[in-house]
Amino acid sequence: MDSIYNTLKNVASKFSLNGEFIGGEPYGSGHINDTYAVSIKQGDKTVRYIFQRINHEIFKNPVALVENIARVTRHIHNKLQQTNTTDIDRRTLTLIPTIDGDNLLTDNEGLYWRAYIFIENAKTYDIIESTDQAYKAAQAFGQFQCQLADLPSPRLIETIPQFHHTRSRYDALLRAADIDCYGRAASAHKEIAFAKDHESAVDTLLDLQASGDLPERITHNDTKLNNVMIDDDTGEGICVIDLDTVMPGLALYDFGDMVRTATNTGAEDEHDLSKISMDIDMFEALTLGYLSTAGSMLVPKEIEYLPFSGKLIALEIGLRFLTDYLQGDVYFKTHREGHNLDRCRTQFKLMQSIEEQEKVMQQIVATATDALINN
């Protein structure tokens, strides 16, 4: 504990915080970066900040990553100013500069740190509790996309290249199954066969993008509920956080990941697959919330493929879990034997449930779109 205290105190001394370091402790439920809530005495009050140590094993270019975040948050900040928003520091992340005026600190051990203003009187939720929460989160992510639709050039850096390139994910699975360096392919033969049976899906959005039917957007790429700050008093989704994977992509990747994470009736690693299905009411809430903010921005093909996007992202994440299982569990953290295979199975079961309900989903989107047009 003393080492954490001393480390945070040393890091705090390098940022422009205008006060005295009091203490800090681990904060949140993130699995990639190390996050701390740090308290600073400023005059007669104590102010909290978020410190994050960036995992440079995952994010190979922390300098470009933080520059992306600086550009994105500055753009949103300016937009909020133009609309005379009064609580801007609660509605977008605000980077704290170092005493040298940089947005990123490299410590004596070569580790990378950043600091944000702490958003008070709001919290994130790891488990979705209601359709209203789903609506508010989708609304926030849709607004986030719209706010960044006119971000000036240059193009943002891809912090994880080809992150949602499903063809590459599929080809990586086939290579892993063919090499089978851990002798696990036999235990996953049904899942490998399922992936091969659904190969036609992996190119669908990529082909539409290549033909010009789907425009490149600036997207979040990790649209879980716990990446939206929910206001304690109003229940509103006030701020989208965890911007490490904000980069060029397709709007449908973000919506699809919302569907994958918010509509699943079971845990991501559930053993009992009978507990896994897509909650159609949650899908409707996501659709209504997302279209209420992003609907005017989207082109017809983006709206048409909203139901498909959830199926695609469930397939993609399933491919990634299965590939990692075959490669010896080298990417995703596991807590038991076969953990990644269990995760893969839940994603493929969710995908099946989406397929079974796709016509109902299409009708929900059509109805919501008509309402949007008529209003």
Number of C-alpha atoms within 10 A of each C-alpha: 7 7 8 14 16 13 13 20 18 13 20 27 15 15 21 14 21 13 16 15 21 16 18 23 15 14 14 14 13 11 10 13 17 16 22 21 19 24 20 20 16 13 10 6 8 14 18 20 21 21 25 18 18 22 16 13 9 13 17 13 14 22 14 15 23 21 16 22 22 16 15 22 20 16 18 20 19 12 15 18 13 9 8 10 12 10 11 18 18 19 20 23 25 19 21 20 18 20 15 11 11 14 20 22 22 15 14 8 6 8 13 17 24 23 28 18 18 19 20 14 11 19 18 19 16 11 12 18 10 12 19 16 22 29 23 23 33 32 24 26 29 23 22 21 20 21 20 18 14 11 16 10 6 6 11 19 16 18 21 16 11 13 14 18 15 24 18 15 20 23 14 16 24 17 13 20 23 11 13 16 12 12 12 17 21 12 12 18 12 12 19 18 10 14 22 13 10 12 15 10 17 20 16 16 23 17 12 14 15 10 10 10 14 21 17 13 18 24 26 26 25 20 25 23 24 21 23 24 26 24 18 13 8 9 15 19 26 24 25 23 17 17 20 20 20 21 24 19 21 21 24 26 22 25 29 23 22 28 31 27 23 27 26 24 15 18 15 18 16 15 16 12 17 11 15 24 21 26 18 19 15 23 26 22 23 26 27 24 26 24 22 20 19 21 22 12 14 16 12 12 14 21 19 15 18 20 27 21 25 29 24 26 26 25 29 26 20 28 26 22 24 28 29 21 29 28 21 15 18 11 14 13 11 12 8 8 10 18 19 27 24 21 22 28 26 27 29 23 22 29 26 18 18 29 16 13 16 17 12 14 21 17 13 20 22 14 12 19 21 11 12 14 9 7 6
